[in-house]
Amino acid sequence: MSEIVVFEDVWKIYSPATPLEVQALKGINLKIEKGDFVAILGPSGSGKTTLLNLAGLLDFPTKGKVFIEGKDFLKAKDAEISFVRNKTVGFVFQQPSFLPEFTAIENVMIPAIIGGVSSRVAEKKAIELFKKFNLLDRKNHFPSHLSGGELQRLTVLRAIINDPKIILCDEPTGQLDEENAKTVFEVLAKINEIFGTSILLVTHNRQLTKYVKKVINLKNGFMEVKWD
């Protein structure tokens, strides 16, 4: 199956049928296929992060369906949802979060170990990723000794350690300067090209959308798609 994430007439309504009702997403239809590199653009409050959360099974629609590799997880058990998040979806957030007492490579290995991989195999795989993305000389550094750009690149490596089908990125360069932001986007583009991993990201940086294949513009919960 080439379709990784599919939205069918998806609505997300907060506090429905009350004076505080907010319609964050309104009838979204979207397909993210294998190898897609998609950017979501839009003003604050347009529904960007909501869409990302639904794609990562961090939340569920009020109406409509979200399919991950053809399956609707609305009524799935927590254990199954957690398994899919660990194996199928990688997450990159705006603010890198690492365990300070662990080294860079140990932090990158964590999702693999949680997923049942031995520490030896996880370390071998992590080393290969560090080599491929020119971070090998940082593998034994602690997070407090790394720059913001290095930490965000490590976040990307941690997101792909389990070979996910899709990476979801919420403002991955929002805290970085222009040069480091460019480097992170280049890493994502390389992952997309080498591994065929689908990438769906939220960004305010229109200049960096030159790396993507499709742009989604969200405004007031409605969607417009532009292909490259």
GIWOKA-V946804 format. One record per helix or strand. SS is the DSSP state (A for helix, B for strand). FROM is the first residue (numbers start at 1). TO is the last residue. If there is no record, write none. Layout:
ss: [SS,SS]
from: [FROM,FROM]
to: [TO,TO]
This chain:
ss: [B,B,B,A,B,B,A,B,B,A,A,A,B,A,A,B,A,B,A,B,B]
from: [3,22,37,48,63,71,78,89,103,104,119,136,142,143,148,166,178,198,206,214,222]
to: [14,33,41,55,68,72,87,92,103,114,132,138,142,145,160,170,195,202,211,219,227]
